[in-house]
Amino acid sequence: MNISVKNNVSWVGKIDWELRKFHGNELSTYRGSTYNSYLIKEEKVALIDTVWGPFAKEFVKNLSTEIDLKKIDYVIANHGETDHSGALPELMRQIPNTPVYCTTNGVKSLKGQYHEDWDFKVVKTGDRLSLGKKELVFIEAPMLHWPDSMFCYLTGDNILFSNDAFGQHLASESMFNDTVNQSELMYEALKYYANILTPFSALVEKKINEVLSLNLPVDIICTSHGVIWRDNPKQIIETYLKWANKYKENQITILYDTMWSGTRVMAEQIAKGIVQTDKTVTVKLINIGRSDKNDAITEIFKSKTILVGSPTINKGVLTAIASLLDEIRGLGFKEKKAAAFGCYGWSGESVRLITDHLKAAGFTVVDDGLKLLWNPDEAGRKSCVDYGRNLAKKL
């Protein structure tokens, strides 16, 4: 399938409607995804990225109907991760002498994964590759989100090929931002940023400002997942700058797991106390044991404060909460507040353990948390409401 992007640039990737889990089942993709590859036919022909390995044969076959593969002069590998480079070995078997342009770390990544000694051409920021009247300008983007990542820019058509930046896991036949549901698009863009790029927010801000300083007009942003930004692409750039700057909304998210409903009752009563005190704040409750982890992380990203609750089990916490705490520590959220709560039967370590994990994850813990013995009675429920009220006042 070929979709015209602009002039001699076309999309030649793969739409994956069936994808529901990604990154080794670490990331939920309930709206599917795309693996975007782009073909530029100027005096010289360049192919930018390929697709995920399971679709390699299909990709190469379809590409060969668009162009005689031997007429591809350059292959550009913006990123070595296999969802973008997986079809490269199949392609290079057909055109083994075609040079592959990538960063120094890109060579390491591609050699490490495919063990092939292709004709690698190492590029760095500011290097240019002539396609005739137009040029590709390379811009290194390390840790957005791998060490080998880079962007490239097509002069004349003013297209930025941004690889994983500005993407979304969103399958669509139309492939352009102005032709899809806007709420779905922005939610998937936010979820993508929150779950993948949050640890690199400082680098995101720096790299965007670096690209802007080059004064390259950008009419279209061609991402490597999801739709292409052709209608006001500046909007996603501005949104990324906002997300990268210690983002938070007026939201408190209560995340918990529960064994026999005691911790659930606590969560609901704490929420009641918060809402009674602050009518402006958005409060969301998420049972982590029954909810999608990545959607929960997206809500954490939006929140100014989170509360995390679990009963005590075997002197620890329930596994869903333990997994979440480990995940958010790696994401490195900035300038967010937190507290812990939970019920217990005889030992009661969960609140202290959660508090320690939240501190280690960089959250500002506002108090020692709240723990209750057994299932909350009326007095216990009232203490939860009071706790919520006092928390709202502190915030």
Phi, psi and omega in degrees: 000132182240128176238124180290129177263306178189130178049246184263018180252130179224153175272130181228032185272209183224131173266125182250090182290336188270348185297127178234342176222144184218170181054052180064040180068015180274342186231126179279139182225070188288347177251021180071196178198181173225156173242107191266125175235144186231137179248126179247118181251086171253205175303324170250153184249130179235140173249126181255111179064166177236220182225179181295146185310316181301340180253017187299309183296318178299317180299310183295320178298313180294321179297324181291341174278342179271328183201147170297118186305329181290349177271357175284117183275325185220142170248129180253123178250094181291340186196136185273353181303145194292342175289346177249334184246001189300331180270359183298315179301319178297319179293315184291340173295332179274329183227065190296339184262002180287130182291145179247118183264128181197177178280172176303315177291334175297320176300314180299316182295311183292320176294321181294329182269323188246349174056041178240146181253066179290174180280080183283136174241111184279132179235160178223173183304129178097343177295148182232147177233119183283132172250011185121248177283339181246162180228154167261128177253128184264141180224112178294142179221061184300139179069022170240065009236015174239161180299337186267356190296145173210161171255164164218153189232132180260114178292161180083305178269348177057049180250129174259120175266103196261003183052234188283344177290142176071012183270178176206153170269093185210114178276135179203139176286335186276326169071010179231147189295334182273003183242007181242168176298121187292325179294316178297317181300310185288328176294316181292327175294318179294314180299319179298312180297311185301319187270340185244316190258350181310315182298343186248023186303319179297323178288324177301311181299315180297316183291320178298315179296327177294315179296317180297326181292342178285349178057040176268121179294132182243110178264333182216140171246117179261105181276174178260349172224140174082203189275162179270135180271098178250335178266109180050063180299342178300333184298320182283330175296313179295323179294319178298319178298323177292314180296326183286344187261066174050053190296139171198149175250176177280071185222139172242126180247129179254115183247132184206163163229157188217147179262303180237036172077354180299314181289328175299314179301318177301314181301315182293321181287324175298316179300319179300316180296321179297312184294324178298331185266324183232105182282349184268339187277143173273127179243128178235138177249133181227118172279105186296328180294341183240003188242164178287126183299319184289326174294322177297317179297323177299320178291324175299316179303322182282341192274150171273334181215143172234150170242134182239127184230144175203145167290166175273132175222125181050043180063020179224208180238165177296149190297325180297322178289319178301317179295317180298316180298321178294320181295313185288336175296320180288335183281337173066048177299148183243142172053047174240147180259162185202162173205164183239156175205165177167159176254167183205166179253315183217341180245310168079035181278347193301316184297316178296317181296316179297317179302315179298318179295319180296319177298316180296334180276359176094007177281148173274108182278124191275339179198186182279000179086183182227126174230143182232147180277130179059199180283130186301130172272191182300319179295321179294319178297319178297322179295328177291316177299315179298321179298315179299318179298313180295323178297315179301322179294320180297326187274000000 
